[in-house]
């Protein structure tokens, strides 16, 4: 197993915002600046399938596929999804198989190929840092996804939205082409069965396995306590941490002091802040995330002993991000006219995790839009497994049709206020599915801090690049190169 050559750690990590907000264009631009560009691996199989169905107008997907090591697999994906000239506007996107405990070969191949494409394109034309972000809450697609990203030479795997203690060892195994397995979470498992998903990478390698680099693993956590847990209990070496506070976008860790009736930020307190002195004592590099979008805040993090910071929202509204230009313009306009509200919604996500939302007239979190939208679960990334009988499992999601959820043993109150994040986030990047009454509405998630717009724009609109962001954030920052520590026995 080869570890990457030692070189200085990046000061800035561009956050891995899903679905497709942190796309290959954004990551490529950031990596070319000497910082870490990160692509989102969340639902990338659906993203790539829909790009191909739209005709791959810039040719990027087919360009990457031409470099995929197993041409037959690449061709099977093309044959299933590519439509020359793009699908007709009145036709729906072709569905892909939802992930399950025993996935079909075609679904696994699409995961391998799509993750390869996104990382390959992010790494194209430079030798900078590229990472890929996944969610622990979405377990079932992860092992084939890791393989695809590693085939493209990904440098870092970043993972949060849960406690992914199993992942370092899985990365070790895949780098050796070993069979790997993952214990998966299953609700209502009163008999305490162990449910395991297995994956043999050699089954999908038609020729001699190429040598793989084991990417560094960064756990995205909210506390020093979790960092210590990774050091003691992870299945392999955890190379560092992203310490993310509750002001960051997307899913947040639940507050330790829960008062759901109080408006944010009162539900969070100093109890939810990581102890940075204890983080320093752990002795592994860490980055701070959530509200660090000024050079002064970057310097503050470095002075606190961090290797740097991770940033999402400031990159999400740059030219290269995957959010549609219409949504970017709408949110920016709301900021400048004083009507922008970023809310921590404790009901929106079917995962049960707090989720940051911005509500606009067209977004699914607007009451009128939510009322009109017909519930459907046809992507299924946030489905939760539950025990049907003995060791047989079923799949349900609190945002699916209520009668279906209840028939599967779910409680009706669990469905209240839930939104389909899978379809909504696809719509946010312009890949909405077509329904009988129009396209799926978007869901918009961002961090709390938008004051960077005062410095990055003309006060009316946002037209800035990822390069502009890096140059602004690094202006005047004093940072000594931080070498990458090699794994040590613990």
C-alpha positions, -999 to +999 in steps of 0.1 A: +000+000+000+014+033-011+009+065+009+011+098-009+044+117-009+048+141+020+041+177+012+026+207+031-010+205+042-034+229+026-045+259+046-080+260+029-103+231+024-132+239+000-161+221+016-176+190+000-212+204-005-237+180-020-255+172-041-232+184-069-226+219-055-190+210-049-186+198-084-154+190-103-151+225-118-150+241-084-126+216-069-103+218-099-101+256-096-094+255-059-067+228-062-049+247-089-045+275-063-026+252-040-055+245-016-077+215-013-105+212-038-132+188-027-160+171-047-191+157-033-196+120-036-232+122-024-256+110-051-229+114-077-242+083-095-275+101-101-257+133-111-235+116-137-264+096-151-284+128-156-255+147-171-252+119-197-289+120-204-287+157-210-261+148-238-229+157-219-228+190-238-193+199-228-179+164-234-164+163-199-180+131-188-170+112-219-135+126-217-131+112-182-146+079-192-120+076-219-094+073-191-114+048-170-091+017-166-118-008-177-133+003-210-161-023-210-175-010-178-173+025-190-192+016-222-219-002-203-226+031-184-226+051-216-250+026-233-274+029-204-275+066-199-259+087-227-283+104-251-267+122-280-281+157-282-298+153-248-332+139-238-364+158-248-374+184-223-408+167-218-393+134-209-382+124-174-347+114-164-342+077-165-342+062-130-312+045-114-313+017-089-316+027-053-288+015-031-296-015-009-278-041+012-273-064-018-268-041-048-270-052-084-238-052-104-250-024-127-257-001-097-222-008-083-206-002-117-223+032-119-210+041-085-175+032-094-175+049-127-193+081-115-169+087-086-140+081-109-153+107-134-158+134-107-123+129-092-106+125-125-120+158-137-112+176-104-075+164-107-071+172-144-043+196-153-026+200-120-009+182-091-027+199-063-049+184-035-082+168-043-106+153-018-140+137-019-167+141+007-192+114+018-219+111+046-219+084+072-257+086+072-256+074+036-238+041+041-248+017+013-232+034-017-199+041+000-176+012-006-179+011-044-177+049-043-144+048-025-130+024-051-140+047-080-124+077-063-092+058-055-090+046-091-088+083-101-061+090-075-081+109-048-059+124-021-083+127+008-116+112+019-136+134+042-167+121+061-192+134+086-229+133+093-224+105+118-194+088+134-176+069+105-152+048+126-152+019+101-139+040+071-102+042+077-099+004+078-120+000+047-097+024+028-067+003+040-084-028+027-094-013-007-058-001-012-047-037-010-076-049-031-089-069-002-125-079+004-141-053+027-172-051+047-192-025+067-216-029+096-248-010+087-273+007+109-307-010+111-337+003+131-359-019+153-332-045+156-344-058+189-327-092+185-294-075+180-285-090+147-253-078+130-261-065+095-231-064+072-226-051+036-198-069+018-178-057-012-151-075-031-133-050-054-117-077-074-151-088-087-152-056-107-116-056-119-114-076-152-076-074-154-046-073-130-056-048-103-038-015-107-018-002-077-039+021-055-029+049-032-046+049+002-061+084+006-058+102+038-089+102+059-103+133+076-133+128+100-157+157+101-166+161+138-181+186+162-162+180+194-128+170+208-145+140+224-153+126+190-117+132+179-104+111+208-129+084+200-114+081+165-079+079+178-089+051+202-115+031+183-114+037+145-107+007+124-076+023+109-056+055+111-075+088+111-052+113+095-069+144+108-101+162+116-124+189+104-140+205+135-173+219+122-195+241+144-233+245+141-231+276+120-220+256+090-244+247+062-261+214+054-265+189+082-253+199+117-246+179+148-276+180+172-271+204+201-261+190+234-287+211+253-319+205+234-346+231+236-364+227+203-389+254+212-362+280+214-352+297+182-316+294+170-290+301+182-305+295+216-307+258+210-269+258+208-245+270+234-208+270+244-213+233+253-214+227+215-180+242+209-150+219+206-122+224+232-093+235+209-067+229+236-077+193+238-077+191+200-041+204+200-032+177+226-043+149+202-015+158+179-031+153+146-039+181+121-073+197+123-092+224+103-120+246+117-152+250+099-183+273+102-180+311+099-143+314+089-148+334+056-124+363+063-086+364+063-088+374+100-107+343+109-083+321+089-054+336+108-073+332+141-078+295+133-041+291+126-031+309+157-053+284+176-032+256+163-054+246+134-038+237+100-064+259+085-101+261+078-128+245+057-152+268+039-184+261+021-209+289+016-183+314+002-174+289-025-211+278-030-219+312-045-188+314-067-191+311-105-178+275-105-202+259-080-231+237-091-259+259-078-279+273-106-273+309-115-310+318-108-308+305-072-275+322-066-289+355-078-321+351-057-302+344-025-277+372-031-305+396-038-322+386-005-290+393+014-286+428+000-322+437+005-321+424+041-347+396+037-323+366+038-329+342+066-308+311+072-328+288+095-317+257+114-346+234+107-349+204+131-376+187+110-366+192+073-342+163+070-355+128+071-323+118+089-334+136+120-302+157+120-307+195+121-304+210+086-298+246+075-323+260+050-329+291+031-366+295+021-375+312-012-408+314-031-398+284-052-380+262-027-395+231-012-393+245+023-418+272+014-451+261+029-471+267-003-446+246-024-444+219+002-482+216+003-484+213-035-455+188-039-466+151-042-444+130-019-423+104-037-391+085-029-374+075-061-337+083-053-337+069-018-303+080-005-316+089+029-337+058+034-332+040+067-332+002+070-354-014+095-360-050+105-390-066+089-387-100+104-357-119+118-328-108+096-349-095+067-347-058+062-369-031+046-363+005+036-382+036+045-378+073+045-397+099+066-402+120+035-418+093+014-456+091+010-470+090+045-492+060+039-462+040+026-441+050+056-468+041+081-474+007+063-438+000+069-441+005+106-431+041+108-449+066+130-469+093+113-455+120+135-420+112+122-432+125+087-443+159+099-422+187+083-400+164+064-388+173+029-372+152+002-337+164+003-326+140-025-348+154-052-346+190-038-308+191-039-307+176-075-330+205-085-307+230-068-280+221-094-303+221-124-309+184-126-345+183-113-367+154-122-399+161-142-432+154-126-468+156-138-472+192-124-437+204-134-401+200-121-391+191-086-386+222-064-351+229-050-339+229-014-313+255-005-288+250+023-261+274+033-241+284+064-251+313+086-225+338+075-231+357+042-211+388+051-184+378+027-208+392+000-200+427+012-164+421+004-166+398-027-192+417-047-203+452-058-232+452-034-258+442-059-248+409-075-223+381-070-198+375-098-166+361-083-145+331-090-130+304-067-096+320-074-110+353-061-120+335-029-086+319-024-068+351-030-091+370-007-089+345+022-051+341+020-044+378+017-022+388+047-024+354+063+008+342+079+011+305+078+041+282+082+040+251+060+025+221+080+040+188+069+018+158+067+024+135+096+028+098+087+006+073+105+019+060+138+008+031+160-015+040+187 
